[in-house]
Amino acid sequence: MTPAGEREFEVVVVGAGFSGICAAIRLRQAGIHDFIMVDKADDVGGIWRDNTYPDVAVDIPIWGYCYSFEPNPDWRYAYAKGDELKSYADRCVDKYGVRPHLRLGTEVTGIRFDDELHHWDVQTSRGPLRARFVINAYGALGRPKFPDIAGLDTFAGAVIHSARWDHTVSLAGRVGVIGTGSSAVQIIPEAAERAERLAVFQRTPIWVIPKPDFRIPLFLRWVFRLIPGLLRLPRWIVLVWLELLYNGIFRFKAPSAVTALEWMARLALRAQVPDRAVRQRLTPQYRFGCKFLTLSNRYYKTFARDNVDLVYADIVAITATGVTTSDGRHHHIDTLILATGFEVFERTSLPRFPITGSGGVDLGDYLDRNRNAAYEGVTLPPCPNAFIIHGPYSMTGSFFMTIENAVAHAIRCISEARRRGATRVEVKPEAYARFIEEMITRQAGSIFYNSNCEQARSFYFDQFGDVPLFRPSTSVEAWWRMRRFPLADYAFTACKERTAEHQEAS
């Protein structure tokens, strides 16, 4: 751990999930060692540290869900479980020498840019820090979203959010689940097997396609360890599949692919749920792709169980004993599970902590008034020397490629500032505006604006009706632009103190 007396660093990385770990690894590889990585939790791993609900797993084949520079031959499942991802994070931290840079149990409570000295003053729960550069790697899915339902705080039983699972609760008795998103699709089948009675409160149905999961044979894992280069094959297969999926569906380049996936979901639903009325309630009225990609071989068949009720009437209130719905029924509940996702574009989540940029601009107010966007998904004009991982318009088909792209962009800026002797790096307003216009124009042709997506109630949309979570480009284009962006799009300057030092040295 970094000694508590050290308070000034070249870089502070906020967040110890996979984004922060990648930033730390690449900083070290770039020869930048004067940095720390802070996280309010006492361990690394981000969402795979926090999400431990039953059957938690990735939604894409695991060979596409890992760092390009650190393939893992030891995955047990094609769709790896949460504990495997947590172990992978620990392995990367140790292998690449990141652990000495960690300062865990340290919550960032606010940062402010000093326009005169060109650094960030970082306030934390363990005292102030100072950094030339800040890399915000706190992730897009870190703050649990709680439903705004009257009486939730009066419920007498156990309340569990999917992202803060309480393993001391047995789920025996009468269980209620609010939400039918990707986490709920994994939780509901498990809860149905444990509960005496399960009520699923569905506001919006979700498309669910079969999950081609399997346990990876020990022999194949042995071969991958013996010949690591073979791991490139399944990785490229997955990346090509993701690229076809991303561009064919989200960018709406292949509407027939959307129709085919809907057909797969309907076929699975018909095969697993005999009750026609229940099938109708489970069938979305929007196109596949408007919400998060969801796969399961167990979700639909859960609603054919005798101990499971699908509740589609709106929730009116929660009482001490259960949930009251708009049809006048009161559902008695012992344990309430909130599978209600995360705050993504809410004002309380952008940013996660107060950020005061150049000229005293409050970043939260800035984003509330302007379009949610960042230049190449990484930087904002009011925030010199600051970089975002998983910023607006950064996500392509691969989660880890998105991370590596943003980190490469940030390190190129920091390295160029070092080369020039600059102390301030800021994206030029005209470059920022040009990028926003390009992204919004491209996004207009996507599935989000052509498929009745407003009925999906998806977290993809922000307060302006934009979908800044996704970048409307191919992964190849994003990879290239994140590493070859024009340096002329940034202004590199030196503070008066650095300029004076240079003049004295001359």
MOJOCOR-V403070 format. One record per pair of residues at least 4 apart in sequence whose ideal C-beta (glycine too) atoms are under 7 Angstrom apart, sorted by the first residue. I is the first residue (numbers start at 1). J is the second residue. If there is no record, write none. Layout:
I_J / I_J
//
This chain:
1_102 / 1_103 / 2_6 / 2_36 / 2_101 / 2_103 / 7_128 / 7_129 / 7_130 / 8_130 / 9_34 / 9_35 / 9_36 / 9_129 / 9_131 / 10_32 / 10_34 / 10_35 / 10_131 / 10_132 / 10_133 / 11_27 / 11_32 / 11_35 / 11_131 / 11_132 / 11_133 / 11_135 / 11_414 / 12_35 / 12_36 / 12_38 / 12_122 / 12_129 / 12_131 / 12_134 / 13_20 / 13_23 / 13_24 / 13_35 / 13_37 / 13_135 / 13_137 / 14_38 / 14_108 / 14_134 / 14_135 / 14_136 / 14_137 / 14_138 / 15_19 / 15_20 / 15_39 / 15_46 / 15_137 / 15_138 / 15_139 / 16_20 / 16_21 / 16_37 / 16_39 / 16_44 / 16_46 / 16_102 / 16_104 / 17_21 / 17_45 / 17_46 / 17_47 / 17_137 / 17_139 / 18_22 / 18_46 / 18_89 / 18_403 / 19_23 / 19_137 / 19_139 / 19_389 / 19_390 / 19_403 / 20_24 / 20_37 / 20_137 / 21_25 / 21_44 / 21_89 / 21_92 / 21_93 / 21_98 / 22_26 / 22_67 / 22_403 / 22_404 / 22_407 / 23_27 / 23_135 / 23_137 / 23_389 / 23_407 / 24_28 / 24_37 / 24_98 / 24_101 / 25_29 / 25_92 / 25_96 / 25_98 / 26_30 / 26_407 / 26_411 / 27_32 / 27_35 / 27_411 / 28_33 / 28_96 / 28_97 / 30_411 / 30_415 / 32_414 / 35_101 / 36_101 / 36_103 / 37_98 / 37_101 / 37_102 / 37_103 / 38_103 / 38_106 / 38_108 / 38_124 / 39_104 / 39_106 / 40_106 / 40_107 / 41_49 / 41_104 / 42_104 / 42_105 / 43_49 / 43_104 / 44_49 / 44_89 / 44_90 / 44_93 / 45_49 / 45_86 / 45_89 / 46_139 / 46_142 / 47_51 / 47_139 / 47_141 / 47_142 / 48_82 / 48_85 / 48_86 / 48_89 / 49_86 / 50_163 / 50_164 / 51_56 / 51_82 / 51_162 / 51_163 / 52_56 / 52_82 / 52_165 / 53_162 / 53_165 / 53_183 / 53_187 / 54_187 / 54_190 / 55_186 / 55_190 / 56_81 / 56_82 / 56_186 / 57_79 / 57_80 / 57_81 / 57_82 / 57_186 / 58_62 / 58_65 / 58_79 / 58_80 / 58_85 / 59_182 / 59_293 / 59_295 / 60_64 / 60_65 / 60_238 / 60_242 / 61_78 / 61_79 / 61_238 / 62_66 / 62_75 / 62_78 / 62_79 / 62_80 / 63_231 / 63_234 / 63_235 / 63_238 / 64_235 / 64_238 / 64_239 / 64_242 / 64_398 / 65_399 / 65_400 / 66_70 / 66_71 / 66_72 / 66_88 / 66_400 / 67_92 / 67_400 / 67_404 / 68_404 / 70_92 / 71_228 / 71_231 / 71_235 / 72_88 / 73_221 / 73_224 / 73_225 / 73_228 / 73_231 / 74_221 / 75_80 / 75_84 / 75_216 / 76_84 / 76_215 / 76_216 / 77_81 / 77_213 / 77_215 / 77_216 / 78_213 / 78_214 / 78_216 / 79_211 / 79_213 / 80_84 / 80_85 / 82_86 / 83_87 / 84_88 / 85_89 / 86_90 / 87_91 / 88_92 / 89_93 / 90_94 / 91_95 / 92_96 / 93_98 / 93_99 / 94_99 / 98_102 / 106_124 / 106_125 / 106_126 / 107_124 / 107_125 / 108_122 / 108_124 / 108_353 / 109_123 / 109_124 / 109_125 / 109_353 / 110_123 / 110_353 / 110_354 / 111_120 / 111_121 / 111_122 / 111_123 / 111_134 / 111_355 / 112_121 / 112_356 / 113_120 / 113_356 / 113_357 / 113_358 / 113_383 / 113_384 / 114_118 / 114_119 / 114_121 / 115_358 / 115_359 / 116_495 / 117_495 / 117_497 / 118_385 / 118_423 / 118_424 / 118_495 / 119_130 / 119_131 / 119_132 / 120_131 / 120_134 / 120_385 / 120_386 / 121_128 / 121_130 / 122_128 / 122_129 / 122_130 / 122_131 / 122_134 / 123_128 / 124_129 / 132_385 / 132_423 / 133_385 / 133_414 / 134_385 / 134_386 / 135_387 / 135_389 / 135_410 / 136_386 / 136_387 / 136_388 / 136_389 / 137_389 / 138_142 / 138_352 / 139_390 / 140_344 / 140_390 / 141_342 / 142_342 / 143_342 / 143_343 / 143_349 / 143_352 / 144_161 / 144_163 / 144_164 / 144_342 / 145_340 / 145_341 / 145_342 / 145_343 / 146_161 / 146_338 / 146_340 / 147_152 / 147_178 / 147_338 / 147_340 / 149_315 / 149_317 / 149_318 / 150_317 / 151_317 / 151_318 / 151_319 / 152_318 / 154_318 / 154_319 / 154_320 / 155_159 / 155_318 / 155_320 / 155_336 / 156_320 / 156_321 / 157_333 / 157_334 / 157_335 / 157_336 / 158_166 / 158_169 / 158_335 / 159_336 / 159_338 / 160_165 / 160_166 / 160_169 / 160_337 / 160_338 / 161_338 / 162_183 / 162_187 / 162_337 / 162_338 / 162_339 / 163_342 / 169_335 / 171_175 / 171_191 / 171_194 / 171_195 / 171_335 / 172_194 / 172_195 / 172_196 / 173_195 / 173_196 / 173_334 / 173_335 / 174_195 / 174_196 / 174_197 / 174_332 / 174_333 / 174_334 / 175_191 / 175_195 / 175_198 / 175_333 / 175_334 / 175_335 / 175_337 / 176_199 / 176_201 / 176_323 / 176_331 / 176_333 / 176_336 / 176_337 / 177_184 / 177_187 / 177_188 / 177_191 / 177_198 / 177_200 / 177_201 / 177_337 / 177_339 / 178_201 / 178_338 / 178_339 / 178_340 / 179_184 / 179_338 / 179_339 / 179_340 / 179_341 / 180_184 / 180_200 / 180_202 / 180_204 / 180_205 / 180_206 / 181_206 / 181_292 / 181_339 / 181_341 / 182_292 / 182_294 / 183_187 / 183_339 / 184_188 / 184_339 / 185_206 / 185_208 / 185_294 / 185_296 / 185_299 / 186_296 / 187_191 / 187_337 / 187_339 / 188_192 / 188_200 / 188_299 / 188_302 / 189_193 / 189_298 / 189_299 / 189_302 / 190_194 / 191_195 / 191_198 / 191_337 / 192_198 / 192_302 / 192_305 / 192_307 / 192_308 / 195_307 / 196_307 / 197_307 / 198_307 / 198_308 / 199_309 / 199_311 / 199_331 / 199_333 / 200_308 / 200_310 / 200_311 / 201_311 / 201_315 / 201_323 / 202_310 / 202_311 / 202_312 / 203_457 / 204_456 / 204_457 / 205_281 / 205_282 / 205_283 / 205_284 / 206_284 / 206_291 / 206_294 / 207_262 / 207_265 / 207_284 / 207_288 / 207_294 / 208_265 / 208_294 / 208_295 / 208_296 / 208_299 / 208_300 / 209_261 / 209_264 / 209_265 / 209_268 / 209_295 / 210_264 / 210_268 / 210_295 / 210_297 / 211_295 / 211_296 / 211_297 / 216_220 / 216_221 / 218_222 / 219_223 / 220_224 / 221_225 / 222_226 / 223_227 / 223_230 / 224_228 / 224_230 / 224_231 / 231_235 / 232_236 / 233_237 / 234_238 / 235_239 / 236_240 / 237_241 / 238_242 / 239_243 / 239_398 / 240_244 / 241_245 / 242_246 / 242_397 / 242_398 / 243_247 / 243_397 / 243_474 / 243_475 / 244_248 / 245_249 / 245_397 / 246_250 / 246_251 / 246_396 / 246_397 / 247_251 / 247_253 / 247_474 / 248_253 / 248_254 / 248_257 / 249_257 / 249_258 / 249_288 / 249_289 / 249_447 / 250_289 / 250_446 / 250_447 / 250_470 / 251_446 / 251_472 / 252_445 / 252_446 / 252_447 / 252_450 / 255_259 / 256_260 / 257_261 / 258_262 / 258_287 / 258_288 / 258_289 / 258_447 / 259_263 / 260_264 / 261_265 / 261_288 / 262_266 / 262_288 / 263_267 / 264_268 / 265_269 / 265_288 / 266_270 / 267_271 / 268_272 / 268_300 / 269_273 / 269_279 / 269_282 / 269_283 / 269_300 / 270_279 / 272_300 / 272_301 / 272_304 / 273_278 / 273_279 / 273_282 / 273_300 / 273_303 / 273_304 / 274_304 / 275_279 / 276_280 / 277_281 / 278_282 / 278_303 / 278_310 / 279_283 / 281_310 / 281_312 / 282_300 / 282_303 / 285_452 / 285_455 / 286_290 / 286_451 / 286_452 / 286_453 / 286_455 / 286_456 / 287_447 / 287_451 / 287_452 / 289_447 / 289_451 / 290_447 / 290_448 / 290_451 / 290_453 / 290_456 / 290_458 / 291_456 / 291_458 / 298_302 / 302_308 / 303_308 / 303_310 / 311_325 / 311_331 / 313_325 / 313_326 / 313_327 / 314_325 / 314_326 / 315_323 / 315_325 / 316_324 / 316_325 / 316_326 / 317_324 / 318_323 / 319_324 / 321_332 / 322_330 / 322_331 / 322_332 / 322_333 / 323_331 / 323_333 / 324_330 / 325_329 / 325_331 / 341_459 / 343_348 / 343_349 / 344_349 / 344_459 / 344_469 / 345_350 / 345_372 / 345_462 / 345_463 / 347_364 / 347_368 / 350_364 / 350_367 / 351_355 / 351_363 / 351_364 / 355_363 / 355_383 / 356_360 / 356_362 / 357_361 / 357_363 / 357_382 / 357_383 / 358_382 / 358_384 / 361_366 / 361_382 / 362_366 / 363_367 / 363_382 / 363_383 / 364_368 / 365_369 / 366_370 / 366_382 / 367_372 / 371_436 / 371_464 / 371_466 / 372_392 / 372_462 / 372_466 / 372_468 / 373_392 / 373_393 / 373_436 / 373_439 / 373_468 / 374_378 / 374_379 / 374_380 / 374_388 / 374_391 / 374_392 / 374_393 / 375_379 / 375_427 / 375_431 / 375_432 / 375_435 / 376_409 / 376_435 / 376_481 / 376_482 / 376_485 / 377_391 / 377_392 / 377_393 / 377_394 / 377_406 / 377_471 / 378_387 / 378_388 / 378_391 / 378_394 / 378_406 / 378_409 / 378_410 / 379_387 / 379_427 / 381_426 / 381_427 / 381_429 / 381_432 / 384_424 / 384_425 / 384_426 / 385_424 / 385_425 / 387_410 / 389_403 / 389_406 / 389_407 / 390_394 / 390_395 / 390_402 / 390_406 / 391_406 / 392_468 / 393_439 / 393_468 / 393_471 / 394_402 / 394_406 / 394_471 / 395_402 / 395_469 / 395_470 / 395_471 / 396_401 / 396_402 / 396_471 / 396_473 / 396_475 / 396_478 / 397_475 / 398_402 / 398_475 / 399_403 / 400_404 / 401_405 / 401_475 / 401_479 / 402_406 / 403_407 / 404_408 / 405_409 / 405_478 / 405_479 / 405_482 / 406_410 / 406_482 / 407_411 / 408_412 / 408_482 / 408_483 / 409_413 / 409_482 / 409_485 / 410_414 / 411_415 / 412_416 / 412_483 / 413_417 / 413_425 / 413_490 / 414_418 / 415_419 / 416_420 / 416_487 / 416_492 / 417_422 / 417_425 / 417_492 / 420_492 / 421_494 / 421_498 / 421_502 / 422_492 / 422_493 / 422_494 / 423_494 / 423_495 / 423_498 / 424_493 / 424_495 / 425_490 / 425_492 / 426_490 / 426_491 / 427_431 / 427_432 / 427_489 / 427_490 / 428_432 / 428_489 / 428_490 / 428_491 / 429_433 / 430_434 / 431_435 / 431_489 / 432_436 / 433_437 / 434_438 / 435_439 / 436_440 / 437_441 / 438_442 / 439_443 / 439_472 / 440_466 / 442_472 / 443_467 / 443_472 / 444_449 / 446_467 / 446_472 / 447_451 / 447_453 / 448_453 / 448_460 / 448_467 / 453_458 / 460_467 / 460_469 / 461_465 / 461_467 / 462_466 / 462_468 / 471_478 / 473_477 / 473_478 / 474_478 / 475_479 / 476_480 / 477_481 / 478_482 / 479_483 / 480_484 / 481_485 / 485_489 / 494_498 / 494_499 / 496_500 / 497_501 / 498_502 / 499_503 / 500_504 / 501_505 / 502_506
//
